[in-house]
Amino acid sequence: MVFSLIIPVYNRPDEVDELLESLTKSDYNEAFEIVLVEDGSSIPCKSVVMKYQGKLNISYYFKPNSGPGDSRNFGMTKAIGNYFIIFDSDCIIPSNYLTEVRKELDRGYVDCFGGPDKALDSFSDIQKAINFAMTSFLTTGGIRGGSEKIGKFQPRSFNMGISKKAFEASKGFGNIHPGEDPDLSIRLWNLGYETRLFPDAFVYHKRRIDWEKFSIQVNKFGKARPILNSWYPEHNKLTFFFPTFFMLGLLLAFLLLILNIDILLQIYFVYFVIIFLTSSVATKSFKIGYLSVIAVWKQFYGYGIGFLESFVKIIILKRKPQKAFPNMFFRI
C-alpha cells in the first residue's frame, strides 16, 4: 500500500507552508508522496513547495481554476500511489496520522475512510469556537456524526482517504461545492464500496474564516443538503431538517412570548447556557465559551435558512439545482 497525499490549494501559500512543515515530522516509516494541485491561484505557492524539496517527496501542478473537487480528481490521476489521502490546505497533520491510518487499514481494510478534526492550542479564539460548533455533539457536528454509523460514515474531504480502485470506479468528485464529499460517499455505496470513520486519524483543521465567511459557508452547507436529497432520496434523514426546525422553533418561541408563554424560549436559553458551559470547560476559557454561543447561533441560522431556501426551490418547486444555485457548481 502506497499513500499519495492529495492537496488542492487556492491562494493559500501560508497554509501550505504549515501543512508541509507538519508532514516533515511524520513518524510513518514507509515512503509516501505529496501531490499539490494549484487551482488557478493568483498567489501561487510554488516557492513554498521548493523549500521542502529534498525533505518531502512532492509533485507540484498548476492548472486553471475548476474548484476543489476537480482539482482533487486531477491530483489523483497524477498520483503514483494506490491509496489516496485528501487534505484541505488549512489542515495541520499530527505526526502519527499516517501510522494511525495504516493501523486501521491493516485491521480492517476499507476503500474509503474519513477522520475527525480538532483544534490546536495555537488557534485563535474564534477558530476554536468555530471548531467547537462544527464538531460538538450538541450541534450539527454531533447530529452529523451521531446520525451516521461508524461503518456507514460519510467522509469529509478535508480529511479523507479513497483507494485508487474506488476512485477509478466512481470517477471521483462531482462539480458541486460544497456537498461534493457526501455525493461521492453515496455514489461509492451504490457501487458496493464501504466507508468508515477512523476516529484516531484526526487532523488539526485551521479554518481561516471570519464570522461573515463562516455564515456564508454554513449557509451553502444547508443549501447543498436538499440537492443531495433530491439526487439520493433513499439517503434522506429527518436529522437533516433539524437546524431549520431549530430556527422555526425559535421564531415560534418569540411569537408565544407575545401571549406571555415563555416556556419554549426558556428551553432555548438553557440550551445556549449548556453550549457556553460545555465549551468553556472543554477549552478552559469563558471567552471561547461565549464565542462558541455566537458560532453555534450562526451555524444553526446559516444552515437552517440555507436548507429552507433550497428545500423550497429544489424539493417543492422542482427547480434544477444548477439553475437554482449556479454559484455552487463549477464548470469542468
Number of C-alpha atoms within 10 A of each C-alpha: 13 13 22 27 22 28 26 26 26 19 16 17 20 12 20 25 19 16 21 22 17 15 20 13 12 15 13 16 8 10 11 17 18 24 24 25 26 27 23 18 17 10 11 17 23 15 10 16 18 13 13 15 11 8 12 18 13 19 16 15 17 17 12 10 16 15 21 26 23 22 26 27 20 19 26 28 13 15 21 17 18 15 22 27 25 24 24 23 26 22 23 26 25 17 16 16 18 21 16 17 22 16 13 19 16 11 9 9 14 18 19 27 30 25 23 20 20 17 20 13 9 9 16 15 17 20 24 26 25 28 22 28 27 21 18 19 14 17 19 22 17 15 17 17 17 13 16 14 11 16 13 16 24 26 23 21 24 21 22 24 27 24 21 21 13 18 21 12 13 18 13 25 23 20 19 25 18 21 23 21 21 19 23 21 25 21 18 22 15 11 12 10 17 19 24 23 23 21 14 14 24 20 22 19 24 23 19 13 13 11 14 9 11 18 20 16 18 23 22 23 20 30 28 26 23 26 24 20 18 17 13 13 11 8 10 15 11 7 14 20 18 18 24 21 15 15 18 14 15 16 13 13 19 15 14 15 14 9 8 9 13 14 12 15 19 12 13 15 12 11 13 19 15 15 22 22 19 18 25 19 12 11 18 12 15 15 15 26 26 18 23 28 23 19 25 23 17 21 27 24 21 24 30 26 21 24 27 18 17 24 22 13 19 21 16 9 10 12 14 14 21 13 10 14 18 12 11 17 18 17 10 10
